[in-house]
Amino acid sequence: MPNLNVEFNMITLGLAIRAKRTQLTWRIEDLAEKADLSRRTIMRMEKGDANVTLSNLLTVLDLLGLSLKIVDIAALLGSSNKKLKTKLAEEDGWYE
């Protein structure tokens, strides 16, 4: 699994998807079939293509047992910098 305690980007998300898929010993074809998507779409996700639909992405994440975490940055920024750094240090990353 890639380091997910870094700023979010599609390439890191793609690496996480590939890592989880291979951990489950699923081939690209297996995941594509389970998600009712094309093999090409799964490959694009794993390569970090930003043009995949959110709906397809969420379907794949759900099948793999992964999810994205939405954080209220405004609420975090409202606290002191020390509190913000402490809160962010406690986080496991942008995934669950």
C-alpha positions as CSV (number, residue, x, y, z in Angstrom):
1,M,0.0,0.0,0.0
2,P,1.4,3.4,-0.9
3,N,1.9,6.1,1.8
4,L,-1.5,7.6,2.2
5,N,-0.5,10.2,4.7
6,V,0.4,12.5,1.8
7,E,-1.7,15.1,0.0
8,F,-4.4,13.4,-2.1
9,N,-3.8,12.8,-5.8
10,M,-5.2,10.4,-8.4
11,I,-1.9,8.6,-8.8
12,T,-1.7,7.7,-5.1
13,L,-5.3,6.7,-5.2
14,G,-4.6,4.5,-8.2
15,L,-1.7,2.8,-6.4
16,A,-3.9,2.2,-3.4
17,I,-6.6,0.6,-5.6
18,R,-3.9,-1.6,-7.3
19,A,-2.4,-2.6,-4.0
20,K,-5.7,-3.6,-2.5
21,R,-6.7,-5.5,-5.6
22,T,-3.5,-7.5,-5.7
23,Q,-3.7,-8.1,-1.9
24,L,-7.1,-9.7,-2.6
25,T,-5.4,-11.7,-5.4
26,W,-7.9,-10.3,-7.9
27,R,-6.9,-9.8,-11.6
28,I,-7.9,-6.6,-13.3
29,E,-10.5,-8.7,-15.1
30,D,-11.9,-10.0,-11.8
31,L,-12.4,-6.5,-10.5
32,A,-13.8,-5.2,-13.8
33,E,-16.4,-8.0,-13.8
34,K,-17.4,-7.5,-10.2
35,A,-17.8,-3.7,-10.8
36,D,-19.5,-4.2,-14.1
37,L,-16.8,-2.0,-15.7
38,S,-14.4,-2.5,-18.6
39,R,-10.9,-3.7,-18.0
40,R,-9.7,-0.4,-19.6
41,T,-11.6,1.6,-17.0
42,I,-9.9,-0.3,-14.1
43,M,-6.5,0.2,-15.8
44,R,-7.2,3.9,-16.1
45,M,-8.1,4.1,-12.4
46,E,-5.0,2.3,-11.4
47,K,-2.8,4.6,-13.5
48,G,-4.4,7.7,-11.8
49,D,-6.4,8.9,-14.7
50,A,-8.4,11.9,-13.4
51,N,-11.1,11.4,-16.1
52,V,-12.8,8.4,-14.5
53,T,-16.2,9.1,-13.1
54,L,-16.7,9.5,-9.4
55,S,-19.5,6.9,-9.5
56,N,-17.2,4.3,-11.0
57,L,-14.5,5.1,-8.6
58,L,-16.8,4.8,-5.6
59,T,-18.1,1.4,-6.9
60,V,-14.5,0.1,-7.1
61,L,-13.5,1.5,-3.7
62,D,-16.6,-0.2,-2.2
63,L,-15.8,-3.6,-3.7
64,L,-12.3,-3.3,-2.4
65,G,-13.4,-2.4,1.1
66,L,-11.9,1.1,0.7
67,S,-13.5,4.6,1.2
68,L,-12.5,8.2,0.9
69,K,-12.7,10.4,4.0
70,I,-14.1,13.9,3.7
71,V,-12.7,16.3,6.2
72,D,-14.1,19.8,7.1
73,I,-10.9,21.7,6.5
74,A,-12.6,25.0,7.5
75,A,-13.4,23.6,10.9
76,L,-9.8,22.4,11.3
77,L,-8.4,25.7,10.2
78,G,-10.6,27.5,12.7
79,S,-8.5,26.0,15.5
80,S,-5.0,27.1,16.4
81,N,-2.1,25.9,14.2
82,K,-0.9,23.7,17.0
83,K,-4.3,22.0,17.4
84,L,-4.5,21.6,13.6
85,K,-1.1,20.0,13.4
86,T,-2.0,17.6,16.3
87,K,-5.3,16.7,14.6
88,L,-3.7,16.1,11.2
89,A,-0.9,14.0,12.8
90,E,-3.6,11.8,14.4
91,E,-5.2,11.1,11.0
92,D,-4.4,7.9,9.2
93,G,-4.6,9.6,5.8
94,W,-7.4,10.4,3.3
95,Y,-8.5,6.8,3.1
96,E,-10.3,4.4,5.4
